[in-house]
């Protein structure tokens, strides 16, 4: 085929390993590897986080980076042509079986390395366009009276042709990404805006996008913990299990890491998903915990897709940490490119669902008959000043605290004070800080977007009380 050459036995692989453990990853993770199923027609994947079968049903193939990009080769082997070539290397009737010895014999069609990166970039751009069109459709049906405004967003697609050049370019304010991030809670949108407005350095863009995924992970974990905290009986149960999970992985809340929050999201989102899809009583409990009956919102909070995104981002982060020395622009560009598909996956999962589960901060309260009316800051979008809104709820809320408020029930879920949004200590604007660790009796909070003061180290007695509770495993 034009532009591609046939790569035969042994040319693209450095080594092959059979995982032995039954649970992921099953073997030592390698950044330039694919995982090829030995049985059936499951997808070839480039990350242990994507395994659909038990790890011992795969073979890990470590690639020569100058010949094959793991993401490209995995995608090629999942095309009809790739599936056919895999089947030819297998044996048996029905579902093909492949052995370690025959894996290297599978021929693959590969273009040069630059073209592989370009195809992956173009594929990511296609995913971005699909997400943006889906968001336009959602806005169109949610607010048909704004038809002309929605129509004006459509020509923008034609003015941004799909790129095959893997070199990253700075985003502009007119791009639809800017429209989408304004529908995210401020703790997430502020980080993504900084990435959106950053320059052309691959190193900077990679670091900023990675920080966005760290913020997503911690915010999601805090929200899940907050909801389960509202039921003493359930929280006692999940706290015990979560404590065992963290202990086995040598993780803790005292020095929280990406891995700590990832473990929380993995466990609690699965628990919530099981409840939502279980018996009627469990389903009702899940809705009560999160103060909403909106199944799209709950599906987003429990999404296995978001869990997979978090796992992959953490794997990429660990690969960066294991890379000693200064990061070259080439490595930074490759790592940044590997994060872009995760951004589109997260965008597809989130969509505009956060608009129905908005982050608010009450300012004042008026007591009505059987309800409360609050003037509150709507902490959605990337930048202050925030919109002041009127919200009604049957729940008694504390001013200056953070809540997620459901539009369908008008119920409010208080967030644990491990994320803080408020007036900056440096200037008259708002900033967001996430809990990071204990330091000499004080708590350290960090900001992913506020460059003037990236951290706060103070007593924070409200957060200390939460950490003491989380550390007091039953």
N, C-alpha and C positions, 0 to 999 in steps of 0.2 A: 504494500500500500504506500502511496505517496507520502513522504515525510516520516515514515516509520520503518524501523528495521526489525527483523525477527531476532529476538534474543533467545539463545538456546541454553542448554543445560550448563549450569554453573557460572554463567556470565554475569548475572545480576545479583546473586546471593553470596554472602560471606560465610554463613553457617545456618544450620537448621537445628531447632531444639524441640523436643517433645515435652510440653508442660507435664508436671507430675501431680501438682495439687489440684483438688477438685474445685476450689474457690478461686476467683480472680485475684491476682493476674495469673497465678499458676506457675510462673517462672519469672526470672529477672526481667523487668521491663527494659526495653531498648527503644530509643527514640526513632531509629530508622528500621523499623520492623513491620511486617504484616503477620496476621494470624489467619491461617488458611484451614478451613474445616476439613477433617479427615473423613467425615461421613456426611451424606446428604448434600443438599444444595444451599445451605445457609451462606450468608454473605461472607466474603473475605473482609476483614477489618484492619485498621491501622492502629487501633488502641484497645487494650484489654477492657476498657470501659464499655466497648461496643459488643462484647461477646454475647451471643444469644444461647450458646451451649456451654456446658462445663468446660473449663480450660483444657482438660486432658483429651478433649475431642478435637483439638486444634494442633497445628504445628506452627511454631514461631520461626519465621524466616527473616533473618537479619540481612538487609540489602546493602549493596555497594552504593553509597550516596551519589557517586559521580555518574551512575548509570540509571538508577530508578528512584523516584520519589515514592515513599511508602503510600501516601494518600492516592497518588495517581495509579499506582499498580493495583492497589486494592479496588479502586473504582473500575479499572479496566477488567479485572477478573470477575466483576459482578455484571458486566455487560453480557448480552446474549453470546457474543463471540468468546468472551472469557469463560462463561459457564460451560460452553461447548468444549473448549480446550481443557478445562478441568475434568470434565466427564471422560474425555478421551484418555486421560492419564489414570482414571480409576478402573476398578474391576468390580465384577459382580453385576447381577441384574437388578433392575429397579434403582434404588438409591446407590450412587457410585461410592466406592470406598477408595481412599487414597492413602498410601503409606508414606512414611518419611523418605524412603529411598526413591519414590517416584515423583515427589514434589518438585525437585530440581529439574525434572525432565519436562515439565510443563512449558511449552514455548509461549513467549509473550511478544506482542507488538508494541514497541516503544519508540516515541520520537526522542529528540535530544532533550537534555535536562531543562533548557530554557523554555522549550515548547511545553513540556510537562507542567512547569510552573504557570505558564500562561493559560493553559487549559483549566487548571485548578482555579486561577483568578477569575477567568470568564465564567466558570460554573458558579462561583460564589456570587458574581454579579447577577447572574440569572436568578439565583435564589433571592437576592435582595429585591429585584424587580417583582418577583412573585409575591413577596411579603408586602411590598408597597402597594401593589394592586389590590391585595386582599384587604389592606387597611382602608383604601379608598372605598371599596365595596361596603365595608362595615360602617364607615362614616355615612355613606350614601343612604343606607337603609335606616340608620339610627336617626339621621336628621335630614329627611328629604327636602325640607324647606330651604336648605342650604345647597340646593342642586348646582347653582352657578359656581359657587365656591369650590365644590367638589370637582366640577368639570375643569376648572382652571388648574388643578393639580395634575391632570392627566397629560398635557403636552410636555411636562417636564421629563417624562420617560423618553420621549423621542429625542430630547436634547442631550441625553447622557447615553451614548452608545455603549454597548457592552465592551469592556476593555479586556484585552488579552495580555497587556503589558503587566508583568508582576510587580513593577516598581510602584509602591504606594504613592498616592497623591493626597494632598490635604483636602478635607471636606469643605464645602461651602455652605453658607447659611440657607441657600435656596434648595439644597438637596432634601429629599423626603425623609432622610434619617432624622433631620432636625425636627420635622413634624411629629415623628413617632416618639422620640425621647421626651417630648413635652407631655406625653400621656403616661409617663412613669412617675413613681414616687420620687421626691427630691433626692433622697439618699442615693438613688441609682442614676437618675437623670443628670445630676450635677457632675458625676464622674464621667458619664458618657459624653456630656457636652465638652468637657475638657479634652477628651480624646478627639471629638468631632472638630474642635477648633485648633488642634495642634498642628505643628509644621510638618515638614516632609521627612524628618529623621525617622528611619525605621525603628531605631532603638527606643525613641520616645514614644512612638505610637504603639509599639509592642508593650512597653511597660504600662502605659495608660489603659490599654484595652485589657490587659491582665488584671489591673486594679479594679476595672469594672466588674469582672467576673468574681473577684474576691468580695466586692461590695454586694453583689447579687447573692452570693453564698451566705454571707453573714446576715444580711437583711432577711433572707428567706428563713434562716435558722432561728433568728430572734422572733420572727412572726409565728413560726410553728411552736416554739417553746411558750410564747405568750398565750396562744390558744389553749394548749394542753394544761397550762398553769391554772386556767379557770375552773378546772375540775380537780379537786384535791385527790380523789380516789385514783383517777386516771394518771395524774401527774406523779403520784407515788410509784405507780407501776412503771411508767415509761422512764422515770428518773433512774430507777434501779437498773433497768436494761441498758439504758444509755450509759450509765456509769461503768457497767461491765464492758461495753463496746469500747469506750475511750481508754479504759485501763488496759485492755488487751493490745490496743494500738499505741500505748504509751503517749496518750494525748490527755490534755486537761483544759479546763476553762481558765485556770490560773495564768497560763501562757498560751492563749488561744492562737491557733494558726489556721491557715486555709484548710488543713486536714481536720482540725477540730470541728469547724463549722460544716464541712462536707459530711462528716460522720453524723452530725445532728440532722442535716437535711435528708440524708439517705434513710435513716431509721424512721424519723417522724413523718416524712412524706409517704413512706410505704405504709406506716400505721394508719395514717389518715385515709389513704387510698383504699386500704382493706375495709375500713369502717364505712366509707362512702359507698362501696360496692357490695357491702354485706347485708345483714339482716336489716329490716326496717328500723328496729330500735337503734342499731349502730349508726345507720344513716342519719337518723334524727339527732343523735349525739354529736356527730361530726358537724352538722349544720349549726347546732347550738354552740359548740366550742368556738367556731369561727364567726358566729353572729351573722350568718348569711345562708340563704337557701339557693343562691345562684350557683348551679352546678358547674357553669363554665369557670367561675372564679375558683371554686374548690378544685376543679380539675387542674387549673393552672398551679395552685399551691401544692398539689400532690403529684404533679406531672413527672413521670419517669423520664420524659424528654429533658426537663430542666436538670434532673439528677445526672443524666448522661453528659450534658453540657458541662456541668460543674466538675464531674470526674475527669473529663478530657482536659479542661482548662487546668486542673490541678496537676495532671500528668505532664502537661507542657511546662508548667511552672517548675516542677521537679527536674525536668530535663534542663531547664535554664540554670537551676542552682547547681546541678552536677557538672555544668560546663565551666571549667576553671579559666581564669584570665579574663582579659577584656573581650567584650562581645563585639565582633565585627559587624559591619553593616549587612554583610551577606547572611550571617546567622540570624541577625535581628529581623531581616526581611523575611526569611523562611519561617521564623517563629510567629511573626506578625501574620503572615499568610495562613498559617495553620489555625490562628484564632478567628479569622474572618468568617469561616463557615459556622463556627460556634455562635458568633454574634447573630447570624441570620437564623440559626436554630432557636436561639433564645427569643429572638424577635417574633418568630412564628408561634412559639408557645405563649408568649405574653400578649401579642396583638395589642388590642385596646382594652383588655380585661381589667387593668388596674383602674380605669375610669369608673368602674362600678364598685370599687373597693378602695376608696381614696384615703390618703393620709391627711389627717387634720390635727390642728393644735388649738383647742378652745381658748378664747380670750375672755369672754364674759357669758353670763347665763341669765336667762329670764325664765322663771318658773311659770308654766302654764298648767291647765287642768289635765292631770295625768301624763304630762310630758314636760320636756325642757327644750327651750329654744336657745341655741348658742350662736354667738358671733365667733367665728373661728377662722384661722388661717388655713387655706387649702394648700398643703405642702406637696403640690404636684408640679412637674416641670423642672427645668434646670436652674432657674435663677430667681433671686429675690428682686423686687418686693413681691411677696406672695399675695394672691387674691384673698380678700376678706369675703366670707360667705356666711349665709344664715343656714343653720342646720337644725333639724328637729330630731330628737331621739327620746326614747323612754328611759335611757340610761343616764345616771348621774355621772358627770365627767369632771375631772379636775383641770383647772386652767393651767396652761403651759405644758401639760403632759402630751404625749403622742398617742393617737388612736388611729386605727383603720376603721372607716365607717362604711357599712354596706348600703348601697342605694336601694336594694330590694326590700330590706326590713327596717332600715334606719337604725340599726343596732351598731354599737361601738365596741371594738375590742381594744383594750389597753395594751400598749407595747411595753415589754420589759425595758427598763432604762439602760440598756446596753448599747443603744444608739441615741444620739442626742442631736437635736436641731434647735438652734437658737441664735441670738445675736452674737456675732463674732467678737472675741475679746480684742480684736485689732482694729476693726473698722465697722461702720454702720451698714452691715449687710448680714446675711444669714449664712451659716456654715453647718456642716454635718460632720460628726465625729463618731467612730465606731470603737467599742471597747477592744483593747488589744491584750493587756496583761496587768498583773500586779507588779509594782516596783517599790520596794522599801516602804511597805504599808500604804502606799497610794496606788491609784489606778491610772493607767495610761490609756488614753483614747487617741486614735489617729484619724486624720482626714485624708481622703483620697483625692480631694479636689481643691482644698484651700491651701495654696502655696505659701501665703504669708505666715501661717502658723500651722504646720502639718501635724502637731500633736498637742495634747493637753495632759498634764500630770497633776491630779488633784485628789482630794479625799473621796468625793462622790459617794456619800453614805447610802444613797438609794441603790446604786449599782453594787456596792459592797454587800448589801443585804441579799440581793439576788444571787451573787456569786457564792455567798456562804450557804444559801439554800441549795444551790446546784451542787456544791461540794459535799453537802451533808447527805451522802448516799444512804438509803435505808438499809 
